[in-house]
């Protein structure tokens, strides 16, 4: 866990970049980052392909969010709840905004967000209970910055409260962004990839194992999770490799094998494509 106060030309922020325990990452909805920022001048922040969900609330000022093909105008009291695997950009206007946010993830978050959208929830909405959102984020920040030995469980409790509040406020049976055609939920296949990334996996094997047409699997998996099966598996493997690089002295070849990629040169090429630097450079930075 690291606490950073950042002052720059664009923003002034007080944030916590949080490292959950291995237990929390595998079993709980867990915190990745939380904080508050004040824009110092109009600017845009763009990201994509993050295995994370973002919630933020506008406390002061105004701006816009570009997400999933739409542009949303945001002002005081507006909230954002999005899947960060999809590209997004948020931009402060001349009326410089202050935001309070949390990035989080978990083994069931994809299904939870899908249910939120099925119930009529929207990426952006105006809060009916702004104080509650503000209070939950404050509590998460305080716990994350503490030395409490069960802070992961306490953070999980407050993230669950946040999601419950989002479900309550997002409920609108007349508004549903999903197709009326029922599609098979592929969460079990995603979880299989999360757990068996070390093994040799192919589309044909998954199709046989889960009794699903591989062409249907290819199309619907990307619709539900924002990445193709192969790209999702690569991200899982590279994220695991980053942990090995940070916390072990294993060689690049040993790490590539441990992550299900038997060719170390191929592993290094994929790592650099996704992370922008080589495995060796990544290890030196940490």
LUMKOL-534479 format. One record per residue (C-alpha): residue number from 0; residue in three letters; z, x, y. Coordinates in pm, whole numbers, plus 50000, padded with zeros to 5 digits. Each point is the difference from the previous one (the first is absolute). Layout:
LUMKOL-534479
[NUM; "Ala"; [Z; X; Y]];
...
end
This chain:
LUMKOL-534479
[0; "Unk"; [50000; 50000; 50000]];
[1; "Unk"; [49920; 50123; 50350]];
[2; "Unk"; [50083; 49862; 50345]];
[3; "Unk"; [49766; 50087; 50281]];
[4; "Unk"; [49998; 49919; 50369]];
[5; "Unk"; [49641; 50047; 50116]];
[6; "Unk"; [49893; 50028; 50364]];
[7; "Unk"; [49631; 50032; 50079]];
[8; "Unk"; [49732; 49902; 50241]];
[9; "Unk"; [49924; 49682; 49807]];
[10; "Unk"; [50332; 49876; 49866]];
[11; "Unk"; [50371; 50062; 50004]];
[12; "Unk"; [50147; 49905; 49664]];
[13; "Unk"; [50323; 50009; 49808]];
[14; "Unk"; [49917; 49985; 49630]];
[15; "Unk"; [50129; 50070; 49654]];
[16; "Unk"; [49760; 50128; 49735]];
[17; "Unk"; [50192; 49900; 49691]];
[18; "Unk"; [49991; 50146; 49649]];
[19; "Unk"; [50129; 49746; 49747]];
[20; "Unk"; [50143; 50102; 49666]];
[21; "Unk"; [49780; 50010; 49691]];
[22; "Unk"; [50185; 49692; 49875]];
[23; "Unk"; [49927; 49812; 50321]];
[24; "Unk"; [49631; 50094; 49998]];
[25; "Unk"; [49959; 49884; 49642]];
[26; "Unk"; [50207; 49681; 50014]];
[27; "Unk"; [50071; 49878; 50354]];
[28; "Unk"; [49823; 49900; 50315]];
[29; "Unk"; [50070; 50321; 50184]];
[30; "Unk"; [49980; 50131; 50355]];
[31; "Unk"; [49744; 50261; 50102]];
[32; "Unk"; [50042; 50010; 50378]];
[33; "Unk"; [50169; 49802; 50274]];
[34; "Unk"; [50058; 50034; 50371]];
[35; "Unk"; [49917; 49893; 50352]];
[36; "Unk"; [49730; 50130; 50235]];
[37; "Unk"; [49924; 49964; 50367]];
[38; "Unk"; [49641; 50053; 50109]];
[39; "Unk"; [49966; 50250; 50284]];
[40; "Unk"; [49637; 49911; 50070]];
[41; "Unk"; [49734; 49770; 49846]];
[42; "Unk"; [49891; 50139; 49664]];
[43; "Unk"; [49880; 49905; 49653]];
[44; "Unk"; [50147; 50099; 49662]];
[45; "Unk"; [49770; 49969; 49695]];
[46; "Unk"; [50088; 50033; 49631]];
[47; "Unk"; [49866; 49897; 49660]];
[48; "Unk"; [50057; 50049; 49630]];
[49; "Unk"; [50381; 50012; 50018]];
[50; "Unk"; [50201; 49871; 49706]];
[51; "Unk"; [50230; 49818; 50235]];
[52; "Unk"; [50068; 49670; 50172]];
[53; "Unk"; [50071; 49994; 50371]];
[54; "Unk"; [50210; 49755; 50193]];
[55; "Unk"; [50046; 50035; 50374]];
[56; "Unk"; [50111; 49785; 50289]];
[57; "Unk"; [49900; 50030; 50367]];
[58; "Unk"; [50314; 50028; 50213]];
[59; "Unk"; [49833; 50064; 50337]];
[60; "Unk"; [49646; 50019; 50136]];
[61; "Unk"; [49680; 49906; 49821]];
[62; "Unk"; [49711; 50136; 49794]];
[63; "Unk"; [49760; 49923; 49717]];
[64; "Unk"; [49970; 50039; 49625]];
[65; "Unk"; [49669; 50054; 49819]];
[66; "Unk"; [50036; 49911; 49633]];
[67; "Unk"; [49788; 49862; 49718]];
[68; "Unk"; [49705; 49920; 50227]];
[69; "Unk"; [50200; 49822; 50271]];
[70; "Unk"; [50151; 50093; 50336]];
[71; "Unk"; [50340; 49854; 50093]];
[72; "Unk"; [50155; 49997; 50348]];
[73; "Unk"; [50370; 50079; 49991]];
[74; "Unk"; [50276; 49946; 50253]];
[75; "Unk"; [50381; 49981; 50010]];
[76; "Unk"; [50138; 49821; 49695]];
[77; "Unk"; [49687; 50047; 49788]];
[78; "Unk"; [50036; 50146; 49653]];
[79; "Unk"; [49760; 50185; 49769]];
[80; "Unk"; [50020; 50014; 49620]];
[81; "Unk"; [49707; 50183; 49836]];
[82; "Unk"; [49884; 50185; 49690]];
[83; "Unk"; [49940; 50360; 50114]];
[84; "Unk"; [49752; 50076; 49725]];
[85; "Unk"; [49752; 49817; 50221]];
[86; "Unk"; [49884; 50173; 50321]];
[87; "Unk"; [50190; 49896; 50310]];
[88; "Unk"; [50046; 50103; 50362]];
[89; "Unk"; [50258; 49891; 50254]];
[90; "Unk"; [49946; 50063; 50369]];
[91; "Unk"; [50235; 49975; 50295]];
[92; "Unk"; [49861; 49840; 50316]];
[93; "Unk"; [50072; 50107; 50357]];
[94; "Unk"; [50310; 49785; 49965]];
[95; "Unk"; [50155; 50276; 49789]];
[96; "Unk"; [50173; 49866; 49695]];
[97; "Unk"; [50316; 50076; 49811]];
[98; "Unk"; [49990; 49944; 49623]];
[99; "Unk"; [50260; 50001; 49727]];
[100; "Unk"; [49861; 50053; 49649]];
[101; "Unk"; [50052; 50075; 49633]];
[102; "Unk"; [49761; 50135; 49735]];
[103; "Unk"; [50103; 49914; 49644]];
[104; "Unk"; [49863; 49968; 49647]];
[105; "Unk"; [50108; 49910; 49648]];
[106; "Unk"; [49880; 49918; 49649]];
[107; "Unk"; [49966; 49629; 50078]];
[108; "Unk"; [49890; 50013; 50364]];
[109; "Unk"; [49634; 49927; 49928]];
[110; "Unk"; [50091; 49677; 49822]];
[111; "Unk"; [50251; 49909; 50272]];
[112; "Unk"; [49743; 50048; 50276]];
[113; "Unk"; [49743; 49801; 49805]];
[114; "Unk"; [50252; 49715; 49969]];
[115; "Unk"; [50071; 50024; 50373]];
[116; "Unk"; [49630; 49956; 50074]];
[117; "Unk"; [49963; 49721; 49743]];
[118; "Unk"; [50279; 49808; 50175]];
[119; "Unk"; [49812; 50016; 50327]];
[120; "Unk"; [50155; 50314; 50147]];
[121; "Unk"; [49795; 50191; 50255]];
[122; "Unk"; [49966; 50369; 50093]];
[123; "Unk"; [50119; 49910; 50353]];
[124; "Unk"; [50226; 49717; 50115]];
[125; "Unk"; [50249; 49914; 50274]];
[126; "Unk"; [50360; 50021; 49882]];
[127; "Unk"; [50218; 49690; 50017]];
[128; "Unk"; [50308; 50215; 49936]];
[129; "Unk"; [49933; 50329; 50179]];
[130; "Unk"; [50367; 50098; 50003]];
[131; "Unk"; [50015; 49986; 49620]];
[132; "Unk"; [49706; 50236; 49959]];
[133; "Unk"; [50147; 50235; 50261]];
[134; "Unk"; [50340; 49994; 49828]];
[135; "Unk"; [49857; 50070; 49653]];
[136; "Unk"; [49802; 50300; 50128]];
[137; "Unk"; [50307; 50131; 50184]];
[138; "Unk"; [50206; 49975; 49681]];
[139; "Unk"; [49734; 50177; 49795]];
[140; "Unk"; [49988; 50283; 50254]];
[141; "Unk"; [50377; 50039; 50003]];
[142; "Unk"; [50025; 50010; 49620]];
[143; "Unk"; [49707; 50242; 49964]];
[144; "Unk"; [50163; 50240; 50248]];
[145; "Unk"; [50338; 49986; 49825]];
[146; "Unk"; [50138; 50205; 49711]];
[147; "Unk"; [50082; 49689; 49798]];
[148; "Unk"; [49955; 50089; 49633]];
[149; "Unk"; [49863; 49652; 49919]];
[150; "Unk"; [49778; 49975; 50305]];
[151; "Unk"; [49686; 49934; 49791]];
[152; "Unk"; [50158; 49685; 49861]];
[153; "Unk"; [50116; 49890; 50347]];
[154; "Unk"; [49655; 50066; 50146]];
[155; "Unk"; [49850; 49798; 49715]];
[156; "Unk"; [50235; 49714; 50087]];
[157; "Unk"; [49882; 49994; 50362]];
[158; "Unk"; [49631; 50042; 49912]];
[159; "Unk"; [50040; 49703; 49765]];
[160; "Unk"; [50154; 49804; 50289]];
[161; "Unk"; [49702; 50097; 50217]];
[162; "Unk"; [49754; 49880; 49735]];
[163; "Unk"; [50194; 49676; 49953]];
[164; "Unk"; [49985; 49936; 50374]];
[165; "Unk"; [49626; 50074; 50001]];
[166; "Unk"; [49946; 49757; 49712]];
[167; "Unk"; [50196; 49731; 50183]];
[168; "Unk"; [49820; 50040; 50332]];
[169; "Unk"; [49659; 50053; 49840]];
[170; "Unk"; [50007; 49683; 49789]];
[171; "Unk"; [49707; 49775; 50092]];
[172; "Unk"; [49845; 49801; 49713]];
[173; "Unk"; [49700; 49904; 50215]];
[174; "Unk"; [49908; 50361; 50077]];
[175; "Unk"; [49895; 50219; 49711]];
[176; "Unk"; [49785; 50313; 50037]];
[177; "Unk"; [49929; 50020; 49627]];
[178; "Unk"; [49705; 49848; 49818]];
[179; "Unk"; [50071; 49675; 49819]];
[180; "Unk"; [49848; 50159; 49690]];
[181; "Unk"; [50287; 50123; 49786]];
[182; "Unk"; [49972; 50370; 49917]];
[183; "Unk"; [50191; 50190; 49737]];
[184; "Unk"; [50293; 50197; 50138]];
[185; "Unk"; [49943; 50364; 49910]];
[186; "Unk"; [50351; 50120; 50090]];
[187; "Unk"; [50066; 50090; 49635]];
[188; "Unk"; [49698; 50233; 50000]];
[189; "Unk"; [50114; 50166; 50323]];
[190; "Unk"; [50345; 50052; 49852]];
[191; "Unk"; [49843; 50149; 49688]];
[192; "Unk"; [49816; 50253; 50217]];
[193; "Unk"; [50324; 50080; 50185]];
[194; "Unk"; [50174; 50078; 49671]];
[195; "Unk"; [49721; 50162; 49793]];
[196; "Unk"; [49822; 50212; 50263]];
[197; "Unk"; [50053; 50312; 49784]];
[198; "Unk"; [49776; 49857; 49727]];
[199; "Unk"; [49624; 49978; 49968]];
[200; "Unk"; [49905; 49659; 50140]];
[201; "Unk"; [49660; 49832; 50024]];
[202; "Unk"; [49874; 49661; 50110]];
[203; "Unk"; [49890; 49921; 49646]];
[204; "Unk"; [50345; 50084; 49867]];
[205; "Unk"; [50174; 49782; 50261]];
[206; "Unk"; [49759; 49714; 49935]];
[207; "Unk"; [50074; 50013; 49628]];
[208; "Unk"; [50374; 50043; 50045]];
[209; "Unk"; [50040; 49707; 50241]];
[210; "Unk"; [49724; 49775; 49861]];
[211; "Unk"; [49803; 49985; 50324]];
[212; "Unk"; [49633; 50054; 50077]];
[213; "Unk"; [49961; 50347; 50153]];
[214; "Unk"; [49761; 49878; 50271]];
[215; "Unk"; [50247; 49726; 50095]];
[216; "Unk"; [50279; 50260; 49992]];
[217; "Unk"; [49804; 50231; 50231]];
[218; "Unk"; [49934; 49725; 50257]];
[219; "Unk"; [50335; 49818; 49999]];
[220; "Unk"; [50219; 50312; 49986]];
[221; "Unk"; [49844; 50124; 50323]];
[222; "Unk"; [50040; 49656; 50161]];
[223; "Unk"; [50368; 49988; 49909]];
[224; "Unk"; [50104; 50360; 50063]];
[225; "Unk"; [49745; 50134; 50250]];
[226; "Unk"; [49876; 50283; 49775]];
[227; "Unk"; [49785; 50027; 49690]];
[228; "Unk"; [50179; 50064; 49671]];
[229; "Unk"; [49888; 50364; 49996]];
[230; "Unk"; [50096; 50064; 50362]];
[231; "Unk"; [50338; 49836; 49953]];
[232; "Unk"; [50066; 50220; 49696]];
[233; "Unk"; [49902; 50310; 50199]];
[234; "Unk"; [50243; 49903; 50278]];
[235; "Unk"; [50281; 49951; 49749]];
[236; "Unk"; [49929; 50341; 49845]];
[237; "Unk"; [49978; 50180; 50334]];
[238; "Unk"; [50320; 49837; 50128]];
[239; "Unk"; [50177; 50119; 49685]];
[240; "Unk"; [49848; 50345; 50043]];
[241; "Unk"; [50144; 50017; 50353]];
[242; "Unk"; [50347; 49951; 49855]];
[243; "Unk"; [49943; 50283; 49751]];
[244; "Unk"; [49872; 50225; 50277]];
[245; "Unk"; [50301; 49930; 50219]];
[246; "Unk"; [50278; 50005; 49745]];
[247; "Unk"; [49890; 50235; 49717]];
[248; "Unk"; [49861; 50349; 49962]];
[249; "Unk"; [49741; 49890; 49742]];
[250; "Unk"; [49655; 50152; 50032]];
[251; "Unk"; [49702; 49801; 50131]];
[252; "Unk"; [49858; 49992; 49647]];
[253; "Unk"; [50329; 49872; 49854]];
[254; "Unk"; [50023; 49732; 50267]];
[255; "Unk"; [49641; 49885; 49948]];
[256; "Unk"; [50069; 49957; 49626]];
[257; "Unk"; [50329; 49818; 50068]];
[258; "Unk"; [49812; 49755; 50220]];
[259; "Unk"; [49728; 49923; 49746]];
[260; "Unk"; [49730; 50225; 50144]];
[261; "Unk"; [49920; 50275; 49750]];
[262; "Unk"; [49757; 50190; 50226]];
[263; "Unk"; [50201; 50182; 50268]];
[264; "Unk"; [49691; 50061; 50214]];
[265; "Unk"; [49914; 49629; 49997]];
[266; "Unk"; [50363; 49921; 50082]];
[267; "Unk"; [49990; 50235; 50299]];
[268; "Unk"; [49676; 49846; 50129]];
[269; "Unk"; [50139; 49646; 49974]];
[270; "Unk"; [50329; 50104; 50160]];
[271; "Unk"; [49822; 50153; 50299]];
[272; "Unk"; [49771; 49697; 50032]];
[273; "Unk"; [50295; 49761; 50018]];
[274; "Unk"; [50253; 50214; 50187]];
[275; "Unk"; [49773; 50216; 50217]];
[276; "Unk"; [50159; 50324; 49877]];
[277; "Unk"; [50013; 50189; 49670]];
[278; "Unk"; [50299; 49968; 49762]];
[279; "Unk"; [50106; 50354; 50089]];
[280; "Unk"; [49992; 49925; 50374]];
[281; "Unk"; [50197; 49680; 49943]];
[282; "Unk"; [50270; 50191; 49810]];
[283; "Unk"; [50030; 50261; 50280]];
[284; "Unk"; [50056; 49728; 50261]];
[285; "Unk"; [50298; 49868; 49807]];
end
